[in-house]
Amino acid sequence: MDSRPLLKLGGRLGTSLVWNTGPSERWEPKAADVGDRLSAMVNAHEAGIYNWVSVEPVIDPAEAIEGVQMALMCHADEFRVGKINHNKALEEAVDWQAFTDEAYDLLLQSGKKFVFKQSLHKYLRGRPASSQEAG
């Protein structure tokens, strides 16, 4: 991949991580394989291109946390996190408080930029929704 034009124009690479064990094909049927997305992040980082990850919709919290950890290893610069919406059965099956607490602590400790989407604000317990607000 020749990333010089993107770098010259100040471009950024953004990718989503819905996840890998079957749901990815269900939720993103024509999207690139998760491994390919992570490789693109590494290549972007090595080329000096800012890259960010959208971890949404969170379907399986354990896989979402694993995705954040993998993206951190692939040098993601920023994270945007949001839960699944419009699927009551899946929404009710998740302990969103526990997920939000774990994801928040992980991202805060990483020192990376992050934004928790409106769908998770009620689980933040008064904490800032973004790293920018957190200072």
The 8 nearest C-alpha neighbors of each residue, nearest first, counted from 0:
[[1, 2, 42, 39, 3, 43, 46, 4],
 [2, 0, 3, 4, 5, 46, 6, 42],
 [1, 3, 5, 4, 0, 6, 46, 43],
 [2, 4, 6, 5, 1, 7, 46, 8],
 [5, 3, 7, 6, 2, 8, 1, 10],
 [6, 4, 10, 8, 2, 3, 7, 9],
 [5, 7, 3, 9, 8, 4, 10, 48],
 [8, 6, 4, 5, 9, 3, 10, 2],
 [9, 7, 5, 6, 10, 4, 3, 11],
 [10, 8, 6, 7, 5, 11, 48, 49],
 [11, 9, 5, 8, 6, 48, 12, 7],
 [10, 12, 49, 50, 48, 13, 9, 5],
 [13, 11, 50, 51, 49, 14, 10, 48],
 [14, 12, 51, 50, 52, 11, 15, 53],
 [13, 15, 52, 53, 51, 12, 16, 36],
 [16, 14, 53, 52, 54, 17, 55, 13],
 [15, 17, 54, 18, 53, 55, 66, 14],
 [18, 16, 55, 23, 56, 15, 54, 57],
 [19, 17, 23, 16, 22, 20, 62, 33],
 [18, 20, 23, 21, 33, 22, 17, 24],
 [21, 19, 22, 18, 23, 24, 62, 17],
 [20, 22, 23, 24, 19, 25, 18, 26],
 [23, 21, 25, 24, 26, 20, 18, 19],
 [24, 22, 18, 26, 19, 25, 27, 21],
 [23, 25, 28, 27, 22, 21, 26, 29],
 [24, 26, 22, 23, 28, 27, 21, 29],
 [25, 27, 23, 24, 22, 28, 17, 18],
 [28, 26, 24, 30, 23, 29, 25, 17],
 [27, 29, 24, 25, 30, 26, 23, 31],
 [30, 28, 27, 31, 24, 32, 26, 25],
 [31, 29, 27, 28, 32, 24, 23, 33],
 [32, 30, 35, 33, 36, 29, 34, 27],
 [31, 33, 35, 34, 36, 30, 19, 23],
 [34, 32, 36, 35, 37, 31, 19, 16],
 [35, 33, 37, 36, 32, 38, 31, 39],
 [36, 34, 38, 32, 33, 37, 39, 31],
 [37, 35, 33, 39, 34, 38, 40, 32],
 [36, 38, 40, 34, 39, 35, 33, 73],
 [39, 37, 35, 41, 40, 36, 34, 42],
 [38, 40, 42, 36, 37, 41, 43, 35],
 [41, 39, 43, 37, 38, 42, 73, 44],
 [40, 42, 44, 38, 73, 43, 39, 45],
 [43, 41, 39, 45, 40, 44, 46, 38],
 [44, 42, 48, 40, 46, 41, 45, 39],
 [43, 45, 47, 41, 46, 48, 42, 40],
 [44, 46, 42, 43, 47, 41, 48, 40],
 [47, 45, 43, 44, 48, 42, 2, 6],
 [46, 48, 44, 45, 43, 49, 6, 42],
 [49, 47, 43, 44, 46, 11, 6, 50],
 [50, 48, 11, 76, 12, 47, 44, 51],
 [51, 49, 12, 76, 75, 11, 13, 48],
 [50, 52, 77, 13, 76, 75, 78, 12],
 [53, 51, 78, 14, 15, 13, 54, 79],
 [52, 54, 15, 79, 55, 78, 80, 14],
 [55, 53, 80, 16, 15, 79, 52, 17],
 [56, 54, 57, 81, 53, 17, 80, 82],
 [55, 57, 83, 82, 81, 58, 17, 54],
 [58, 56, 82, 55, 83, 59, 63, 60],
 [57, 59, 83, 56, 60, 89, 82, 17],
 [58, 60, 62, 61, 57, 63, 93, 18],
 [61, 59, 63, 62, 98, 64, 57, 58],
 [62, 60, 64, 63, 59, 65, 98, 66],
 [61, 63, 65, 60, 59, 64, 66, 18],
 [62, 64, 66, 60, 65, 61, 57, 59],
 [65, 63, 67, 61, 66, 62, 60, 68],
 [64, 66, 62, 68, 63, 67, 69, 61],
 [65, 67, 63, 69, 64, 68, 62, 70],
 [68, 66, 70, 64, 65, 69, 71, 63],
 [69, 67, 65, 71, 66, 70, 64, 72],
 [68, 70, 66, 72, 71, 67, 65, 73],
 [71, 69, 73, 67, 72, 68, 75, 66],
 [70, 72, 68, 74, 73, 69, 75, 67],
 [71, 73, 69, 70, 74, 68, 75, 67],
 [74, 72, 70, 41, 71, 75, 40, 69],
 [75, 73, 71, 72, 76, 44, 70, 41],
 [76, 74, 71, 70, 51, 50, 77, 73],
 [75, 77, 50, 51, 111, 74, 49, 112],
 [78, 76, 51, 112, 113, 75, 111, 52],
 [79, 77, 113, 52, 51, 53, 112, 114],
 [80, 78, 53, 114, 113, 115, 54, 52],
 [79, 81, 54, 115, 55, 116, 53, 114],
 [82, 80, 55, 116, 56, 118, 115, 57],
 [83, 81, 57, 56, 55, 118, 84, 119],
 [82, 84, 56, 57, 58, 90, 81, 55],
 [85, 83, 86, 82, 90, 87, 56, 118],
 [84, 86, 87, 83, 90, 89, 88, 82],
 [87, 85, 84, 89, 88, 90, 83, 91],
 [86, 88, 90, 89, 91, 85, 84, 92],
 [87, 89, 91, 90, 86, 92, 85, 93],
 [90, 88, 92, 91, 87, 86, 93, 58],
 [91, 89, 87, 92, 88, 93, 86, 83],
 [90, 92, 88, 89, 93, 87, 94, 86],
 [91, 93, 89, 90, 88, 94, 87, 95],
 [94, 92, 91, 95, 90, 89, 60, 59],
 [93, 95, 96, 97, 98, 92, 91, 60],
 [96, 94, 98, 97, 93, 99, 122, 119],
 [95, 97, 99, 122, 98, 94, 100, 123],
 [98, 96, 100, 95, 99, 94, 101, 102],
 [97, 99, 95, 101, 96, 100, 60, 102],
 [100, 98, 102, 96, 101, 97, 103, 95],
 [99, 101, 97, 103, 98, 102, 96, 104],
 [102, 100, 98, 104, 103, 99, 105, 97],
 [103, 101, 105, 99, 104, 100, 98, 106],
 [102, 104, 100, 106, 105, 101, 99, 107],
 [103, 105, 107, 101, 106, 102, 108, 100],
 [106, 104, 102, 108, 103, 107, 101, 109],
 [105, 107, 109, 103, 108, 104, 102, 111],
 [106, 108, 104, 109, 105, 110, 103, 111],
 [109, 107, 105, 106, 110, 104, 111, 103],
 [110, 108, 106, 111, 107, 105, 71, 104],
 [109, 111, 108, 107, 106, 112, 130, 113],
 [112, 110, 109, 77, 76, 113, 106, 107],
 [111, 113, 77, 130, 78, 76, 110, 114],
 [114, 112, 78, 130, 129, 77, 79, 111],
 [115, 113, 129, 79, 128, 116, 80, 78],
 [114, 116, 80, 128, 79, 81, 129, 119],
 [115, 117, 81, 118, 119, 80, 114, 120],
 [116, 118, 120, 119, 115, 81, 121, 128],
 [117, 119, 116, 120, 81, 82, 121, 84],
 [120, 118, 117, 122, 121, 116, 115, 81],
 [119, 121, 117, 123, 122, 118, 128, 116],
 [120, 122, 119, 123, 124, 118, 117, 125],
 [123, 121, 96, 120, 119, 124, 99, 95],
 [122, 124, 126, 120, 125, 121, 99, 119],
 [125, 123, 126, 122, 121, 120, 127, 100],
 [124, 126, 123, 127, 121, 122, 120, 128],
 [125, 127, 123, 124, 128, 133, 120, 129],
 [128, 126, 133, 129, 132, 125, 130, 123],
 [129, 127, 115, 114, 126, 120, 132, 130],
 [130, 128, 114, 131, 113, 132, 127, 115],
 [129, 131, 133, 113, 112, 132, 134, 114],
 [130, 132, 129, 134, 133, 112, 113, 127],
 [131, 133, 129, 134, 130, 127, 128, 126],
 [134, 132, 130, 127, 131, 129, 126, 128],
 [133, 131, 132, 130, 129, 127, 112, 107]]
